[in-house]
């Protein structure tokens, strides 16, 4: 098992190298605004732009730029400085990370609770009214774009502009360390909005997995042993059916940790997702690299965690 | 009074294509210390009847009628909670495929201990010890260590032993074994059957063994019921069933078993055709489309299960008369093909035969 983890970690490093090279390539291959030009401000004169270009090292050959970037990254953990505001990329990312983590983890807890509960209930009473209503609602939740849902939520419930002011509106996020209760209430709507589609998806997934599982022979054995139905459903049925949920949850959380761009934008939460979006608009290559590598890191790590977790969930799996 | 008495049990499932008459009027009984063998092809209703005894076929789409009396109690009208108390305690069941019948994610010892704690007031440690004790009893070496293993770490024979341990852990009065050896190698089969036999004697339990394998029931059962299309077509003490079978289906089963004895070019005589759909049973005798000895009347009259002779424990549901059947079987036993036997015993003239039957 340890060998397996070590091997996977080495692969992760190789993959991150590849990701950074591809990002670099894409940035220069695809049309984007000239970062020096953006930096120079309104109607700059050509010499100023040239000067900035030189300052940023943009006039050097591509491979040299890439090499320097990777050298700094590997030897000093230096992600470079933003073309926009010269602040260290690493500093900015770590500053924004807690907000994204709060958003992602909170939403995950919410969607797993709701999704699993609804999934079990639907699976145990298939084709009843409860089941049809739940799956119908799930379909709506999956189909609704998250930014639309977010805007509707704000329109209805935001305490500054909403029809039924209940929750803090967009832009009211504060870090946990500053004001825990404000932090919590400002995240309620973003959590609900982000969790909606996931909860629906997980409910449908668990429902179909559980329906299959409940037809397995070992469920018949459990009933033949005289176990109570609740025990049969939860400890025998759910225990088996939960494995795809574990996999999906790990991967989804991994992706979200790289930034839930749409939700962060609509609710104006200062997270990594928003940072990534801004850096693309500003052609801010170091920042783009930083956020992309962060996202890639989270996804690859999540994959590894999920694969290892699988061995704990299913004793037949051995590495 | 027998431990288990099933009387005219009928089980019907509502399906999209119609009503499936899985069990169509079945009666049998089992006593303590005795083994009843139920033999039949897939789809004969043998498994459904035993699952119904345990209450495992109850659902909104199932209609069950008749009576099932266990230790004097009617199980068909018992509440779900009452049945749950009986399952795994007084009546236990083992299934065909022990790999899929055991939960892959839990240790074997835990699964057995779970059965203990469902019915007894035991602590986890006590239940675990009991599980180890049972694993030892069924012949699993190093039981204490193996109890911490998972099902996929056992061999097929050991898994089935573990299932038997799980079933017997609460000293059941009745053990139902549904195809217990079908998924196992022949040598392991013999060991498992012997184990069941031994435990039956030790616990003085009643055993119901359900199988399609006549060799298994020959060894294990005191009495055999042959099922076809949801009904019992023949029922007799084992020795008598093999010595003097009286139903054409039973003849077909016996004649289609390959044996080591006769010459290699002796042909197996299969039963022509396939089992009927339980949604649309043939009229009259349900076996008539496949019976080599069918007469016109058999297509319209349903045979009842009746003793072959007055006072005999041997019962058969066939419209041919006793003497005719004896003559047919003596020829089949001598190696004649069904067609030949029919030629010799039943004249081609239908009219004459019907007179003979009416008079008999």
Interface residues (C-beta under 8 A of the other chain):
Chain A: X216 X217 X218 X220 X221 X222 X223 X224 X225 X226 X227 X228 X236 X239 X240 X313 X314 X315 X316
Chain B: X54 X56 X84 X85 X86 X87 X88 X89 X92 X93 X95 X97 X100 X101 X102 X103 X104 X105 X106 X114 X115 X118 X119 X150 X152 X163 X166
